[in-house]
Amino acid sequence: MEDLQDRKPHALGEETEETLAALGSLFSSPYNIYNRGKLSDMQFDPFIDDEGNEIPL
């Protein structure tokens, strides 16, 4: 009970918490879009190991 009382002044209302949780994917969208674009467009040349084998990267 003491733990709950300590958190209470810093906790938002239940409706507000649910709204923020529902908007979580919206808030992370810019990073997700950037990351998908960055990772999908990058292509690297293969490299050659010590034995002369071509290894894709």
PDBQT receptor file of N, H, CA, C and O in Angstrom, charges set to zero:
ATOM      1  N   MET A   1       0.804  -1.182   0.000  1.00  0.00    +0.000 N 
ATOM      2  CA  MET A   1       0.000   0.000   0.000  1.00  0.00    +0.000 C 
ATOM      3  C   MET A   1       0.858   1.260   0.000  1.00  0.00    +0.000 C 
ATOM      4  O   MET A   1       0.531   2.239  -0.671  1.00  0.00    +0.000 OA
ATOM      5  N   GLU A   2       1.944   1.234   0.747  1.00  0.00    +0.000 N 
ATOM      6  H   GLU A   2       2.209   0.439   1.292  1.00  0.00    +0.000 HD
ATOM      7  CA  GLU A   2       2.807   2.415   0.800  1.00  0.00    +0.000 C 
ATOM      8  C   GLU A   2       3.404   2.714  -0.574  1.00  0.00    +0.000 C 
ATOM      9  O   GLU A   2       3.537   3.875  -0.959  1.00  0.00    +0.000 OA
ATOM     10  N   ASP A   3       3.759   1.664  -1.307  1.00  0.00    +0.000 N 
ATOM     11  H   ASP A   3       3.651   0.720  -0.994  1.00  0.00    +0.000 HD
ATOM     12  CA  ASP A   3       4.309   1.842  -2.642  1.00  0.00    +0.000 C 
ATOM     13  C   ASP A   3       3.289   2.523  -3.554  1.00  0.00    +0.000 C 
ATOM     14  O   ASP A   3       3.639   3.421  -4.319  1.00  0.00    +0.000 OA
ATOM     15  N   LEU A   4       2.043   2.099  -3.472  1.00  0.00    +0.000 N 
ATOM     16  H   LEU A   4       1.759   1.369  -2.851  1.00  0.00    +0.000 HD
ATOM     17  CA  LEU A   4       0.995   2.706  -4.292  1.00  0.00    +0.000 C 
ATOM     18  C   LEU A   4       0.770   4.163  -3.898  1.00  0.00    +0.000 C 
ATOM     19  O   LEU A   4       0.556   5.013  -4.762  1.00  0.00    +0.000 OA
ATOM     20  N   GLN A   5       0.815   4.446  -2.636  1.00  0.00    +0.000 N 
ATOM     21  H   GLN A   5       0.988   3.755  -1.934  1.00  0.00    +0.000 HD
ATOM     22  CA  GLN A   5       0.632   5.823  -2.179  1.00  0.00    +0.000 C 
ATOM     23  C   GLN A   5       1.792   6.705  -2.621  1.00  0.00    +0.000 C 
ATOM     24  O   GLN A   5       1.591   7.874  -2.949  1.00  0.00    +0.000 OA
ATOM     25  N   ASP A   6       2.990   6.164  -2.632  1.00  0.00    +0.000 N 
ATOM     26  H   ASP A   6       3.154   5.214  -2.365  1.00  0.00    +0.000 HD
ATOM     27  CA  ASP A   6       4.151   6.932  -3.073  1.00  0.00    +0.000 C 
ATOM     28  C   ASP A   6       4.057   7.281  -4.548  1.00  0.00    +0.000 C 
ATOM     29  O   ASP A   6       4.497   8.356  -4.957  1.00  0.00    +0.000 OA
ATOM     30  N   ARG A   7       3.493   6.394  -5.351  1.00  0.00    +0.000 N 
ATOM     31  H   ARG A   7       3.136   5.521  -5.019  1.00  0.00    +0.000 HD
ATOM     32  CA  ARG A   7       3.374   6.617  -6.790  1.00  0.00    +0.000 C 
ATOM     33  C   ARG A   7       2.205   7.518  -7.159  1.00  0.00    +0.000 C 
ATOM     34  O   ARG A   7       2.232   8.171  -8.201  1.00  0.00    +0.000 OA
ATOM     35  N   LYS A   8       1.211   7.558  -6.343  1.00  0.00    +0.000 N 
ATOM     36  H   LYS A   8       1.189   7.027  -5.496  1.00  0.00    +0.000 HD
ATOM     37  CA  LYS A   8      -0.031   8.244  -6.686  1.00  0.00    +0.000 C 
ATOM     38  C   LYS A   8       0.165   9.687  -7.151  1.00  0.00    +0.000 C 
ATOM     39  O   LYS A   8      -0.431  10.058  -8.162  1.00  0.00    +0.000 OA
ATOM     40  N   PRO A   9       0.953  10.518  -6.486  1.00  0.00    +0.000 N 
ATOM     41  CA  PRO A   9       1.093  11.908  -6.957  1.00  0.00    +0.000 C 
ATOM     42  C   PRO A   9       1.706  12.000  -8.365  1.00  0.00    +0.000 C 
ATOM     43  O   PRO A   9       1.534  13.007  -9.052  1.00  0.00    +0.000 OA
ATOM     44  N   HIS A  10       2.411  10.964  -8.784  1.00  0.00    +0.000 N 
ATOM     45  H   HIS A  10       2.551  10.146  -8.227  1.00  0.00    +0.000 HD
ATOM     46  CA  HIS A  10       3.103  10.992 -10.073  1.00  0.00    +0.000 C 
ATOM     47  C   HIS A  10       2.356  10.217 -11.150  1.00  0.00    +0.000 C 
ATOM     48  O   HIS A  10       2.766  10.236 -12.310  1.00  0.00    +0.000 OA
ATOM     49  N   ALA A  11       1.286   9.545 -10.801  1.00  0.00    +0.000 N 
ATOM     50  H   ALA A  11       0.953   9.529  -9.859  1.00  0.00    +0.000 HD
ATOM     51  CA  ALA A  11       0.543   8.752 -11.767  1.00  0.00    +0.000 C 
ATOM     52  C   ALA A  11      -0.572   9.584 -12.383  1.00  0.00    +0.000 C 
ATOM     53  O   ALA A  11      -1.180  10.428 -11.725  1.00  0.00    +0.000 OA
ATOM     54  N   LEU A  12      -0.824   9.328 -13.649  1.00  0.00    +0.000 N 
ATOM     55  H   LEU A  12      -0.330   8.643 -14.183  1.00  0.00    +0.000 HD
ATOM     56  CA  LEU A  12      -1.922   9.993 -14.332  1.00  0.00    +0.000 C 
ATOM     57  C   LEU A  12      -3.197   9.206 -14.101  1.00  0.00    +0.000 C 
ATOM     58  O   LEU A  12      -3.161   8.090 -13.581  1.00  0.00    +0.000 OA
ATOM     59  N   GLY A  13      -4.302   9.777 -14.480  1.00  0.00    +0.000 N 
ATOM     60  H   GLY A  13      -4.331  10.683 -14.901  1.00  0.00    +0.000 HD
ATOM     61  CA  GLY A  13      -5.568   9.077 -14.361  1.00  0.00    +0.000 C 
ATOM     62  C   GLY A  13      -5.617   7.868 -15.280  1.00  0.00    +0.000 C 
ATOM     63  O   GLY A  13      -4.881   7.804 -16.265  1.00  0.00    +0.000 OA
ATOM     64  N   GLU A  14      -6.472   6.920 -14.968  1.00  0.00    +0.000 N 
ATOM     65  H   GLU A  14      -7.070   6.973 -14.168  1.00  0.00    +0.000 HD
ATOM     66  CA  GLU A  14      -6.550   5.683 -15.741  1.00  0.00    +0.000 C 
ATOM     67  C   GLU A  14      -6.866   5.955 -17.208  1.00  0.00    +0.000 C 
ATOM     68  O   GLU A  14      -6.281   5.338 -18.098  1.00  0.00    +0.000 OA
ATOM     69  N   GLU A  15      -7.782   6.871 -17.456  1.00  0.00    +0.000 N 
ATOM     70  H   GLU A  15      -8.257   7.373 -16.733  1.00  0.00    +0.000 HD
ATOM     71  CA  GLU A  15      -8.154   7.191 -18.841  1.00  0.00    +0.000 C 
ATOM     72  C   GLU A  15      -6.971   7.800 -19.598  1.00  0.00    +0.000 C 
ATOM     73  O   GLU A  15      -6.750   7.487 -20.767  1.00  0.00    +0.000 OA
ATOM     74  N   THR A  16      -6.226   8.657 -18.937  1.00  0.00    +0.000 N 
ATOM     75  H   THR A  16      -6.406   8.912 -17.987  1.00  0.00    +0.000 HD
ATOM     76  CA  THR A  16      -5.060   9.280 -19.562  1.00  0.00    +0.000 C 
ATOM     77  C   THR A  16      -3.981   8.253 -19.845  1.00  0.00    +0.000 C 
ATOM     78  O   THR A  16      -3.362   8.282 -20.909  1.00  0.00    +0.000 OA
ATOM     79  N   GLU A  17      -3.749   7.345 -18.910  1.00  0.00    +0.000 N 
ATOM     80  H   GLU A  17      -4.253   7.321 -18.046  1.00  0.00    +0.000 HD
ATOM     81  CA  GLU A  17      -2.756   6.287 -19.105  1.00  0.00    +0.000 C 
ATOM     82  C   GLU A  17      -3.139   5.398 -20.280  1.00  0.00    +0.000 C 
ATOM     83  O   GLU A  17      -2.278   5.031 -21.079  1.00  0.00    +0.000 OA
ATOM     84  N   GLU A  18      -4.411   5.047 -20.399  1.00  0.00    +0.000 N 
ATOM     85  H   GLU A  18      -5.111   5.345 -19.750  1.00  0.00    +0.000 HD
ATOM     86  CA  GLU A  18      -4.871   4.214 -21.506  1.00  0.00    +0.000 C 
ATOM     87  C   GLU A  18      -4.697   4.935 -22.835  1.00  0.00    +0.000 C 
ATOM     88  O   GLU A  18      -4.311   4.324 -23.831  1.00  0.00    +0.000 OA
ATOM     89  N   THR A  19      -4.978   6.223 -22.853  1.00  0.00    +0.000 N 
ATOM     90  H   THR A  19      -5.292   6.720 -22.044  1.00  0.00    +0.000 HD
ATOM     91  CA  THR A  19      -4.826   7.000 -24.078  1.00  0.00    +0.000 C 
ATOM     92  C   THR A  19      -3.368   7.057 -24.510  1.00  0.00    +0.000 C 
ATOM     93  O   THR A  19      -3.062   6.873 -25.688  1.00  0.00    +0.000 OA
ATOM     94  N   LEU A  20      -2.472   7.310 -23.569  1.00  0.00    +0.000 N 
ATOM     95  H   LEU A  20      -2.721   7.460 -22.612  1.00  0.00    +0.000 HD
ATOM     96  CA  LEU A  20      -1.050   7.347 -23.894  1.00  0.00    +0.000 C 
ATOM     97  C   LEU A  20      -0.551   5.989 -24.368  1.00  0.00    +0.000 C 
ATOM     98  O   LEU A  20       0.266   5.916 -25.286  1.00  0.00    +0.000 OA
ATOM     99  N   ALA A  21      -1.030   4.919 -23.754  1.00  0.00    +0.000 N 
ATOM    100  H   ALA A  21      -1.693   4.979 -23.008  1.00  0.00    +0.000 HD
ATOM    101  CA  ALA A  21      -0.633   3.581 -24.174  1.00  0.00    +0.000 C 
ATOM    102  C   ALA A  21      -1.117   3.302 -25.594  1.00  0.00    +0.000 C 
ATOM    103  O   ALA A  21      -0.399   2.694 -26.388  1.00  0.00    +0.000 OA
ATOM    104  N   ALA A  22      -2.328   3.744 -25.913  1.00  0.00    +0.000 N 
ATOM    105  H   ALA A  22      -2.911   4.238 -25.267  1.00  0.00    +0.000 HD
ATOM    106  CA  ALA A  22      -2.875   3.529 -27.252  1.00  0.00    +0.000 C 
ATOM    107  C   ALA A  22      -2.104   4.328 -28.302  1.00  0.00    +0.000 C 
ATOM    108  O   ALA A  22      -2.020   3.914 -29.458  1.00  0.00    +0.000 OA
ATOM    109  N   LEU A  23      -1.548   5.461 -27.908  1.00  0.00    +0.000 N 
ATOM    110  H   LEU A  23      -1.616   5.798 -26.969  1.00  0.00    +0.000 HD
ATOM    111  CA  LEU A  23      -0.814   6.310 -28.843  1.00  0.00    +0.000 C 
ATOM    112  C   LEU A  23       0.671   5.956 -28.924  1.00  0.00    +0.000 C 
ATOM    113  O   LEU A  23       1.424   6.628 -29.630  1.00  0.00    +0.000 OA
ATOM    114  N   GLY A  24       1.096   4.927 -28.224  1.00  0.00    +0.000 N 
ATOM    115  H   GLY A  24       0.484   4.382 -27.651  1.00  0.00    +0.000 HD
ATOM    116  CA  GLY A  24       2.512   4.553 -28.204  1.00  0.00    +0.000 C 
ATOM    117  C   GLY A  24       3.069   4.295 -29.586  1.00  0.00    +0.000 C 
ATOM    118  O   GLY A  24       4.175   4.738 -29.895  1.00  0.00    +0.000 OA
ATOM    119  N   SER A  25       2.327   3.586 -30.429  1.00  0.00    +0.000 N 
ATOM    120  H   SER A  25       1.428   3.227 -30.178  1.00  0.00    +0.000 HD
ATOM    121  CA  SER A  25       2.822   3.302 -31.776  1.00  0.00    +0.000 C 
ATOM    122  C   SER A  25       2.905   4.575 -32.612  1.00  0.00    +0.000 C 
ATOM    123  O   SER A  25       3.780   4.697 -33.471  1.00  0.00    +0.000 OA
ATOM    124  N   LEU A  26       2.011   5.515 -32.370  1.00  0.00    +0.000 N 
ATOM    125  H   LEU A  26       1.301   5.416 -31.673  1.00  0.00    +0.000 HD
ATOM    126  CA  LEU A  26       2.046   6.787 -33.085  1.00  0.00    +0.000 C 
ATOM    127  C   LEU A  26       3.295   7.580 -32.696  1.00  0.00    +0.000 C 
ATOM    128  O   LEU A  26       3.948   8.173 -33.555  1.00  0.00    +0.000 OA
ATOM    129  N   PHE A  27       3.623   7.591 -31.410  1.00  0.00    +0.000 N 
ATOM    130  H   PHE A  27       3.092   7.109 -30.713  1.00  0.00    +0.000 HD
ATOM    131  CA  PHE A  27       4.792   8.332 -30.947  1.00  0.00    +0.000 C 
ATOM    132  C   PHE A  27       6.098   7.735 -31.465  1.00  0.00    +0.000 C 
ATOM    133  O   PHE A  27       7.073   8.463 -31.654  1.00  0.00    +0.000 OA
ATOM    134  N   SER A  28       6.133   6.424 -31.696  1.00  0.00    +0.000 N 
ATOM    135  H   SER A  28       5.341   5.833 -31.542  1.00  0.00    +0.000 HD
ATOM    136  CA  SER A  28       7.362   5.789 -32.167  1.00  0.00    +0.000 C 
ATOM    137  C   SER A  28       7.427   5.687 -33.686  1.00  0.00    +0.000 C 
ATOM    138  O   SER A  28       8.413   5.179 -34.220  1.00  0.00    +0.000 OA
ATOM    139  N   SER A  29       6.409   6.152 -34.391  1.00  0.00    +0.000 N 
ATOM    140  H   SER A  29       5.608   6.564 -33.958  1.00  0.00    +0.000 HD
ATOM    141  CA  SER A  29       6.375   6.053 -35.853  1.00  0.00    +0.000 C 
ATOM    142  C   SER A  29       7.549   6.734 -36.550  1.00  0.00    +0.000 C 
ATOM    143  O   SER A  29       8.136   6.122 -37.442  1.00  0.00    +0.000 OA
ATOM    144  N   PRO A  30       7.925   7.958 -36.200  1.00  0.00    +0.000 N 
ATOM    145  CA  PRO A  30       9.050   8.578 -36.909  1.00  0.00    +0.000 C 
ATOM    146  C   PRO A  30      10.330   7.736 -36.841  1.00  0.00    +0.000 C 
ATOM    147  O   PRO A  30      11.028   7.586 -37.844  1.00  0.00    +0.000 OA
ATOM    148  N   TYR A  31      10.631   7.197 -35.679  1.00  0.00    +0.000 N 
ATOM    149  H   TYR A  31      10.064   7.319 -34.864  1.00  0.00    +0.000 HD
ATOM    150  CA  TYR A  31      11.826   6.365 -35.554  1.00  0.00    +0.000 C 
ATOM    151  C   TYR A  31      11.686   5.081 -36.374  1.00  0.00    +0.000 C 
ATOM    152  O   TYR A  31      12.635   4.664 -37.037  1.00  0.00    +0.000 OA
ATOM    153  N   ASN A  32      10.512   4.456 -36.333  1.00  0.00    +0.000 N 
ATOM    154  H   ASN A  32       9.741   4.794 -35.794  1.00  0.00    +0.000 HD
ATOM    155  CA  ASN A  32      10.304   3.226 -37.095  1.00  0.00    +0.000 C 
ATOM    156  C   ASN A  32      10.428   3.464 -38.599  1.00  0.00    +0.000 C 
ATOM    157  O   ASN A  32      11.022   2.651 -39.305  1.00  0.00    +0.000 OA
ATOM    158  N   ILE A  33       9.880   4.556 -39.086  1.00  0.00    +0.000 N 
ATOM    159  H   ILE A  33       9.397   5.217 -38.512  1.00  0.00    +0.000 HD
ATOM    160  CA  ILE A  33       9.976   4.882 -40.515  1.00  0.00    +0.000 C 
ATOM    161  C   ILE A  33      11.432   5.118 -40.905  1.00  0.00    +0.000 C 
ATOM    162  O   ILE A  33      11.898   4.605 -41.922  1.00  0.00    +0.000 OA
ATOM    163  N   TYR A  34      12.137   5.887 -40.103  1.00  0.00    +0.000 N 
ATOM    164  H   TYR A  34      11.758   6.303 -39.277  1.00  0.00    +0.000 HD
ATOM    165  CA  TYR A  34      13.552   6.143 -40.369  1.00  0.00    +0.000 C 
ATOM    166  C   TYR A  34      14.349   4.842 -40.382  1.00  0.00    +0.000 C 
ATOM    167  O   TYR A  34      15.154   4.609 -41.283  1.00  0.00    +0.000 OA
ATOM    168  N   ASN A  35      14.125   4.006 -39.390  1.00  0.00    +0.000 N 
ATOM    169  H   ASN A  35      13.471   4.195 -38.657  1.00  0.00    +0.000 HD
ATOM    170  CA  ASN A  35      14.889   2.765 -39.268  1.00  0.00    +0.000 C 
ATOM    171  C   ASN A  35      14.620   1.827 -40.437  1.00  0.00    +0.000 C 
ATOM    172  O   ASN A  35      15.554   1.227 -40.969  1.00  0.00    +0.000 OA
ATOM    173  N   ARG A  36      13.371   1.690 -40.844  1.00  0.00    +0.000 N 
ATOM    174  H   ARG A  36      12.612   2.177 -40.412  1.00  0.00    +0.000 HD
ATOM    175  CA  ARG A  36      13.045   0.830 -41.991  1.00  0.00    +0.000 C 
ATOM    176  C   ARG A  36      13.715   1.326 -43.261  1.00  0.00    +0.000 C 
ATOM    177  O   ARG A  36      14.274   0.538 -44.023  1.00  0.00    +0.000 OA
ATOM    178  N   GLY A  37      13.659   2.630 -43.486  1.00  0.00    +0.000 N 
ATOM    179  H   GLY A  37      13.204   3.270 -42.867  1.00  0.00    +0.000 HD
ATOM    180  CA  GLY A  37      14.290   3.187 -44.678  1.00  0.00    +0.000 C 
ATOM    181  C   GLY A  37      15.792   3.026 -44.661  1.00  0.00    +0.000 C 
ATOM    182  O   GLY A  37      16.401   2.711 -45.683  1.00  0.00    +0.000 OA
ATOM    183  N   LYS A  38      16.381   3.238 -43.525  1.00  0.00    +0.000 N 
ATOM    184  H   LYS A  38      15.886   3.494 -42.694  1.00  0.00    +0.000 HD
ATOM    185  CA  LYS A  38      17.830   3.130 -43.399  1.00  0.00    +0.000 C 
ATOM    186  C   LYS A  38      18.299   1.702 -43.627  1.00  0.00    +0.000 C 
ATOM    187  O   LYS A  38      19.287   1.473 -44.325  1.00  0.00    +0.000 OA
ATOM    188  N   LEU A  39      17.606   0.757 -43.050  1.00  0.00    +0.000 N 
ATOM    189  H   LEU A  39      16.803   0.943 -42.483  1.00  0.00    +0.000 HD
ATOM    190  CA  LEU A  39      18.046  -0.628 -43.139  1.00  0.00    +0.000 C 
ATOM    191  C   LEU A  39      17.698  -1.280 -44.464  1.00  0.00    +0.000 C 
ATOM    192  O   LEU A  39      18.444  -2.143 -44.928  1.00  0.00    +0.000 OA
ATOM    193  N   SER A  40      16.602  -0.902 -45.084  1.00  0.00    +0.000 N 
ATOM    194  H   SER A  40      15.996  -0.201 -44.708  1.00  0.00    +0.000 HD
ATOM    195  CA  SER A  40      16.195  -1.569 -46.315  1.00  0.00    +0.000 C 
ATOM    196  C   SER A  40      16.969  -1.079 -47.530  1.00  0.00    +0.000 C 
ATOM    197  O   SER A  40      17.107  -1.821 -48.502  1.00  0.00    +0.000 OA
ATOM    198  N   ASP A  41      17.474   0.139 -47.504  1.00  0.00    +0.000 N 
ATOM    199  H   ASP A  41      17.362   0.742 -46.714  1.00  0.00    +0.000 HD
ATOM    200  CA  ASP A  41      18.173   0.692 -48.652  1.00  0.00    +0.000 C 
ATOM    201  C   ASP A  41      19.660   0.385 -48.666  1.00  0.00    +0.000 C 
ATOM    202  O   ASP A  41      20.322   0.590 -49.684  1.00  0.00    +0.000 OA
ATOM    203  N   MET A  42      20.184  -0.091 -47.582  1.00  0.00    +0.000 N 
ATOM    204  H   MET A  42      19.646  -0.258 -46.755  1.00  0.00    +0.000 HD
ATOM    205  CA  MET A  42      21.625  -0.296 -47.496  1.00  0.00    +0.000 C 
ATOM    206  C   MET A  42      22.013  -1.649 -48.081  1.00  0.00    +0.000 C 
ATOM    207  O   MET A  42      21.468  -2.686 -47.702  1.00  0.00    +0.000 OA
ATOM    208  N   GLN A  43      22.951  -1.618 -48.998  1.00  0.00    +0.000 N 
ATOM    209  H   GLN A  43      23.393  -0.775 -49.306  1.00  0.00    +0.000 HD
ATOM    210  CA  GLN A  43      23.511  -2.847 -49.543  1.00  0.00    +0.000 C 
ATOM    211  C   GLN A  43      25.023  -2.741 -49.455  1.00  0.00    +0.000 C 
ATOM    212  O   GLN A  43      25.601  -1.681 -49.696  1.00  0.00    +0.000 OA
ATOM    213  N   PHE A  44      25.646  -3.836 -49.112  1.00  0.00    +0.000 N 
ATOM    214  H   PHE A  44      25.177  -4.698 -48.916  1.00  0.00    +0.000 HD
ATOM    215  CA  PHE A  44      27.081  -3.842 -48.927  1.00  0.00    +0.000 C 
ATOM    216  C   PHE A  44      27.722  -4.832 -49.887  1.00  0.00    +0.000 C 
ATOM    217  O   PHE A  44      27.150  -5.877 -50.200  1.00  0.00    +0.000 OA
ATOM    218  N   ASP A  45      28.905  -4.491 -50.345  1.00  0.00    +0.000 N 
ATOM    219  H   ASP A  45      29.370  -3.643 -50.091  1.00  0.00    +0.000 HD
ATOM    220  CA  ASP A  45      29.656  -5.405 -51.197  1.00  0.00    +0.000 C 
ATOM    221  C   ASP A  45      30.142  -6.587 -50.371  1.00  0.00    +0.000 C 
ATOM    222  O   ASP A  45      30.425  -6.444 -49.181  1.00  0.00    +0.000 OA
ATOM    223  N   PRO A  46      30.236  -7.740 -50.993  1.00  0.00    +0.000 N 
ATOM    224  CA  PRO A  46      30.772  -8.894 -50.256  1.00  0.00    +0.000 C 
ATOM    225  C   PRO A  46      32.255  -8.676 -49.961  1.00  0.00    +0.000 C 
ATOM    226  O   PRO A  46      32.920  -7.869 -50.611  1.00  0.00    +0.000 OA
ATOM    227  N   PHE A  47      32.744  -9.390 -48.999  1.00  0.00    +0.000 N 
ATOM    228  H   PHE A  47      32.204 -10.046 -48.472  1.00  0.00    +0.000 HD
ATOM    229  CA  PHE A  47      34.165  -9.289 -48.698  1.00  0.00    +0.000 C 
ATOM    230  C   PHE A  47      34.815 -10.645 -48.907  1.00  0.00    +0.000 C 
ATOM    231  O   PHE A  47      34.130 -11.665 -48.980  1.00  0.00    +0.000 OA
ATOM    232  N   ILE A  48      36.122 -10.655 -49.003  1.00  0.00    +0.000 N 
ATOM    233  H   ILE A  48      36.679  -9.826 -48.944  1.00  0.00    +0.000 HD
ATOM    234  CA  ILE A  48      36.879 -11.877 -49.290  1.00  0.00    +0.000 C 
ATOM    235  C   ILE A  48      37.652 -12.256 -48.033  1.00  0.00    +0.000 C 
ATOM    236  O   ILE A  48      38.375 -11.446 -47.451  1.00  0.00    +0.000 OA
ATOM    237  N   ASP A  49      37.473 -13.525 -47.629  1.00  0.00    +0.000 N 
ATOM    238  H   ASP A  49      36.885 -14.182 -48.101  1.00  0.00    +0.000 HD
ATOM    239  CA  ASP A  49      38.180 -13.975 -46.431  1.00  0.00    +0.000 C 
ATOM    240  C   ASP A  49      39.620 -14.354 -46.757  1.00  0.00    +0.000 C 
ATOM    241  O   ASP A  49      40.069 -14.173 -47.889  1.00  0.00    +0.000 OA
ATOM    242  N   ASP A  50      40.345 -14.878 -45.772  1.00  0.00    +0.000 N 
ATOM    243  H   ASP A  50      39.980 -15.025 -44.852  1.00  0.00    +0.000 HD
ATOM    244  CA  ASP A  50      41.767 -15.206 -45.931  1.00  0.00    +0.000 C 
ATOM    245  C   ASP A  50      42.012 -16.275 -46.978  1.00  0.00    +0.000 C 
ATOM    246  O   ASP A  50      43.097 -16.343 -47.554  1.00  0.00    +0.000 OA
ATOM    247  N   GLU A  51      41.018 -17.109 -47.228  1.00  0.00    +0.000 N 
ATOM    248  H   GLU A  51      40.136 -17.055 -46.760  1.00  0.00    +0.000 HD
ATOM    249  CA  GLU A  51      41.173 -18.201 -48.183  1.00  0.00    +0.000 C 
ATOM    250  C   GLU A  51      40.727 -17.810 -49.587  1.00  0.00    +0.000 C 
ATOM    251  O   GLU A  51      40.774 -18.633 -50.500  1.00  0.00    +0.000 OA
ATOM    252  N   GLY A  52      40.301 -16.578 -49.768  1.00  0.00    +0.000 N 
ATOM    253  H   GLY A  52      40.263 -15.909 -49.026  1.00  0.00    +0.000 HD
ATOM    254  CA  GLY A  52      39.885 -16.117 -51.092  1.00  0.00    +0.000 C 
ATOM    255  C   GLY A  52      38.413 -16.342 -51.394  1.00  0.00    +0.000 C 
ATOM    256  O   GLY A  52      37.974 -16.118 -52.522  1.00  0.00    +0.000 OA
ATOM    257  N   ASN A  53      37.639 -16.784 -50.397  1.00  0.00    +0.000 N 
ATOM    258  H   ASN A  53      37.996 -16.966 -49.481  1.00  0.00    +0.000 HD
ATOM    259  CA  ASN A  53      36.211 -17.004 -50.609  1.00  0.00    +0.000 C 
ATOM    260  C   ASN A  53      35.458 -15.684 -50.475  1.00  0.00    +0.000 C 
ATOM    261  O   ASN A  53      35.738 -14.873 -49.593  1.00  0.00    +0.000 OA
ATOM    262  N   GLU A  54      34.505 -15.493 -51.366  1.00  0.00    +0.000 N 
ATOM    263  H   GLU A  54      34.278 -16.152 -52.083  1.00  0.00    +0.000 HD
ATOM    264  CA  GLU A  54      33.670 -14.290 -51.314  1.00  0.00    +0.000 C 
ATOM    265  C   GLU A  54      32.519 -14.542 -50.354  1.00  0.00    +0.000 C 
ATOM    266  O   GLU A  54      31.767 -15.503 -50.515  1.00  0.00    +0.000 OA
ATOM    267  N   ILE A  55      32.385 -13.685 -49.365  1.00  0.00    +0.000 N 
ATOM    268  H   ILE A  55      32.996 -12.904 -49.235  1.00  0.00    +0.000 HD
ATOM    269  CA  ILE A  55      31.350 -13.844 -48.343  1.00  0.00    +0.000 C 
ATOM    270  C   ILE A  55      30.412 -12.640 -48.410  1.00  0.00    +0.000 C 
ATOM    271  O   ILE A  55      30.850 -11.497 -48.280  1.00  0.00    +0.000 OA
ATOM    272  N   PRO A  56      29.102 -12.905 -48.617  1.00  0.00    +0.000 N 
ATOM    273  CA  PRO A  56      28.166 -11.766 -48.667  1.00  0.00    +0.000 C 
ATOM    274  C   PRO A  56      28.012 -11.140 -47.296  1.00  0.00    +0.000 C 
ATOM    275  O   PRO A  56      28.083 -11.813 -46.268  1.00  0.00    +0.000 OA
ATOM    276  N   LEU A  57      27.801  -9.846 -47.309  1.00  0.00    +0.000 N 
ATOM    277  H   LEU A  57      27.743  -9.299 -48.144  1.00  0.00    +0.000 HD
ATOM    278  CA  LEU A  57      27.643  -9.146 -46.042  1.00  0.00    +0.000 C 
ATOM    279  C   LEU A  57      26.215  -8.709 -45.877  1.00  0.00    +0.000 C 
ATOM    280  O   LEU A  57      25.869  -8.097 -44.867  1.00  0.00    +0.000 OA
TER     281      LEU A  57
